[in-house]
Amino acid sequence: MGFLLVTAKVLNSCAEFWINRRTGVETAVKLARIGNFILSLMAVCMMIVMLAYGGYSLWDNYMINSGAFLTSDLLKYKPPENSDAEDNLSLEELMALNPETRGWLTIDGTHIDYPVVQGEDDMKYVNTDIYGEFSLSGAIFLSCINSPDFSDHYNLMYGHHMDNGGMFGDVMEFVETDHFQSHETGTLYLPHKTYGITLFACIQADAYDRIIYTPGKECDMQVLLDYLKAESEQYRDIGVTAEDRIVGMSTCVDATTNGRMILFGRLEEK
């Protein structure tokens, strides 16, 4: 009798062991399945987030680049090529929308074809468009140091370097000899005057270059002209003198550096 009781207890213990082991295996399998489901769900969520971010980046890049080019609504304010220089009425209409409008700049054979504004400082139009609204591509603007009517001997304008050639992106092209030689002219329209532009120099400089970045009445023109003749990547001798009136068009070489590319032209009243 005692033997049978011991045997029964042993068999019962073995049965409980195998039942518990089977239950543990089933539990482990269930936990593994739950874990796999959670990992799969996280992977799907990450893919959705990455696709959404990629889509947003493409959309954002498209909006930035498309905003760098003029719409037909703004182009209607550009003075016609054969307009009376004393009466660029379209610019006066644009000035009614934005009193800080100073003129319209066109460089022949490039994407540079924009109104020019001037803020109370040189930061306002870095991320503000001609209508005064936020825009990463900003606007083309005249240095706040310069006279609003471009009457200084050295007038300096700024614009972003857009990879699609928008704003002052095409300034970078002038470092190439063929491009520089085949693009020589432009036009600056003011409300009551029109100037032809003869391009003569393209130089790479540091953003803190005092010779380049001291426009207006503080500029020593002869020092600037000698510097351009000696240091420019491209130079065309057009007989420019310290008594002439010139314009500079500055843009970034790279967004992460202080490098700048500046294109220079002489103003000649039409």
C-alpha positions in Angstrom: 0.0 0.0 0.0 2.8 2.4 0.9 4.6 1.6 -2.3 1.5 2.4 -4.3 1.1 5.7 -2.5 4.7 6.7 -3.2 4.4 5.6 -6.8 1.2 7.7 -7.2 2.9 10.8 -5.7 5.9 10.4 -8.1 3.6 10.0 -11.1 1.6 13.0 -9.9 4.7 15.1 -9.5 5.9 14.1 -13.0 2.5 15.0 -14.5 2.6 18.4 -12.8 6.1 19.0 -14.1 5.2 18.3 -17.7 2.0 20.2 -17.4 3.8 23.3 -16.0 6.5 22.9 -18.6 4.0 22.8 -21.4 2.2 25.7 -19.9 5.4 27.7 -19.7 6.3 26.9 -23.3 2.9 28.0 -24.5 3.2 31.2 -22.4 6.7 31.8 -23.9 5.3 31.3 -27.4 2.5 33.7 -26.7 4.9 36.3 -25.3 7.2 35.8 -28.4 4.2 36.3 -30.7 3.2 39.5 -28.8 6.8 40.7 -28.9 7.0 40.1 -32.7 3.7 41.9 -33.2 4.9 44.9 -31.2 8.2 45.0 -33.1 6.4 44.7 -36.5 4.0 47.5 -35.4 7.0 49.7 -34.4 8.7 49.0 -37.7 5.6 50.0 -39.6 5.2 53.1 -37.6 8.8 54.1 -38.2 8.4 53.5 -41.9 5.3 55.7 -42.0 7.1 58.4 -40.1 10.2 58.2 -42.4 7.9 58.3 -45.5 6.0 61.3 -44.1 9.2 63.1 -43.2 10.6 62.4 -46.7 7.4 63.6 -48.3 7.5 66.7 -46.2 11.1 67.4 -47.0 10.4 67.1 -50.8 7.4 69.4 -50.4 9.3 71.9 -48.3 12.2 71.9 -50.8 9.8 72.4 -53.7 8.1 75.3 -51.9 11.5 76.9 -51.1 12.7 76.6 -54.7 9.5 77.6 -56.3 9.3 80.6 -54.1 12.6 81.7 -55.4 11.1 82.5 -58.8 8.7 85.3 -59.6 5.0 84.7 -60.2 3.1 86.3 -63.0 1.4 88.5 -60.4 4.8 90.1 -59.5 6.3 90.1 -63.0 3.6 92.4 -64.2 5.3 95.2 -62.2 8.6 94.8 -64.1 9.1 97.8 -66.3 9.1 97.0 -70.0 12.4 97.0 -71.8 11.4 100.0 -74.0 9.8 102.0 -71.2 10.4 105.7 -70.8 13.2 105.9 -68.3 11.6 108.9 -66.7 8.3 107.1 -66.0 8.6 103.5 -64.8 5.0 103.5 -63.6 4.9 99.8 -62.8 7.6 100.3 -60.1 5.5 103.1 -58.6 2.6 100.6 -58.4 4.9 98.1 -56.6 6.1 100.8 -54.3 2.5 101.4 -53.3 2.4 97.7 -52.2 5.8 97.9 -50.5 7.3 101.4 -49.9 10.7 99.8 -49.4 10.9 98.9 -53.1 13.9 100.5 -54.7 14.0 99.2 -58.2 14.1 96.2 -60.5 17.3 94.3 -61.4 17.8 92.2 -64.5 21.0 90.4 -65.6 20.6 89.3 -69.2 20.7 85.6 -69.9 20.2 84.6 -66.3 17.5 83.9 -63.7 18.3 87.2 -62.0 15.2 89.2 -62.7 13.8 90.6 -59.5 12.5 93.7 -57.7 15.0 95.2 -55.3 14.0 96.2 -51.8 15.9 97.9 -48.8 15.2 97.3 -45.2 16.1 99.2 -42.1 18.8 96.6 -41.6 20.4 93.9 -43.6 18.4 91.1 -41.9 14.8 92.0 -42.7 14.7 90.6 -46.2 16.9 87.5 -45.6 13.7 85.6 -44.9 11.0 88.1 -46.0 9.7 88.4 -49.5 8.7 91.5 -51.5 5.2 91.5 -50.0 6.6 91.5 -46.4 5.7 87.8 -45.8 7.9 85.1 -44.4 9.9 83.3 -47.1 13.0 81.2 -46.8 14.2 82.4 -50.2 13.9 86.0 -49.0 14.2 88.9 -51.5 16.9 90.8 -53.4 17.8 93.7 -51.2 20.1 96.8 -51.2 22.4 97.2 -48.3 20.9 99.4 -45.6 24.1 101.5 -45.7 23.4 102.6 -49.3 21.4 105.5 -50.5 17.9 104.3 -51.6 18.3 105.9 -55.1 21.6 104.1 -55.9 23.4 107.4 -56.0 26.5 106.0 -54.1 29.6 105.1 -56.1 29.4 101.6 -54.7 26.0 100.0 -54.2 25.8 96.5 -52.8 22.9 94.1 -53.2 22.3 90.7 -51.5 20.4 87.6 -52.5 20.3 83.9 -51.5 22.2 81.2 -53.4 19.4 78.9 -54.5 20.5 75.6 -56.1 18.0 75.9 -58.8 19.4 79.2 -60.0 16.8 81.3 -58.3 17.6 84.6 -56.5 21.4 85.2 -56.8 22.1 81.5 -57.5 23.3 82.3 -61.0 26.0 84.6 -59.6 28.0 81.4 -59.0 28.0 80.7 -62.7 30.1 83.8 -63.4 33.2 82.1 -62.0 33.4 80.1 -65.1 35.3 81.8 -67.9 32.9 80.9 -70.7 29.9 82.1 -68.8 31.5 85.3 -67.7 32.6 86.1 -71.3 29.2 85.4 -72.8 27.2 87.4 -70.2 28.1 91.1 -70.1 25.0 93.2 -69.6 22.0 93.9 -67.4 19.6 96.6 -66.5 18.7 98.4 -63.3 15.2 100.1 -63.4 14.5 102.8 -60.8 11.2 104.7 -60.5 12.4 107.6 -62.6 15.7 106.4 -64.1 17.0 103.3 -66.0 20.6 102.2 -65.9 22.4 99.8 -68.1 24.8 97.4 -66.4 28.2 96.3 -67.8 29.6 93.4 -65.8 33.3 93.5 -65.3 34.4 91.4 -62.3 33.5 88.3 -60.3 35.3 87.7 -57.0 35.2 85.2 -54.2 35.7 86.7 -50.8 35.1 86.2 -47.1 31.9 87.6 -45.5 34.0 89.8 -43.3 36.1 91.3 -46.1 36.1 95.0 -45.2 37.0 96.2 -48.7 34.1 94.3 -50.4 31.5 94.8 -47.6 31.9 98.6 -47.0 29.5 100.1 -49.6 28.2 103.6 -49.6 29.9 106.7 -48.7 32.5 105.0 -46.5 33.9 103.1 -49.5 37.4 104.0 -50.9 36.6 103.4 -54.6 40.1 103.3 -55.8 41.1 100.7 -53.2 38.1 98.6 -54.1 38.8 98.8 -57.9 42.4 97.9 -57.5 41.4 95.0 -55.2 39.0 93.7 -57.8 41.5 93.9 -60.6 44.1 92.1 -58.6 42.0 89.4 -56.9 39.0 88.6 -59.0 38.4 85.1 -60.4 37.1 86.8 -63.6 37.8 90.3 -64.7 37.0 92.4 -67.8 38.8 95.7 -68.4 36.0 98.2 -69.3 37.9 101.3 -68.1 36.0 101.6 -64.8 37.2 104.5 -62.6 36.7 105.8 -59.1 34.2 108.4 -60.5 31.9 105.7 -61.9 28.9 104.2 -60.2 29.0 100.4 -59.7 26.8 97.7 -58.2 27.8 94.5 -56.4 25.6 91.4 -56.2 26.6 89.2 -53.3 25.6 85.6 -52.5 26.8 82.7 -50.4 29.2 80.2 -51.8 28.0 77.6 -49.2 25.4 77.9 -46.5 27.8 76.5 -43.9 30.8 78.8 -44.6 31.6 82.5 -44.7 32.5 82.3 -48.4 30.8 84.8 -50.7 30.7 85.3 -54.4 30.2 88.8 -55.7 29.5 89.9 -59.2 30.3 93.6 -60.1 28.9 95.8 -62.8 29.2 99.5 -63.8 26.0 101.6 -64.0 25.5 103.7 -67.1 22.4 105.9 -67.2 20.2 105.4 -70.3 
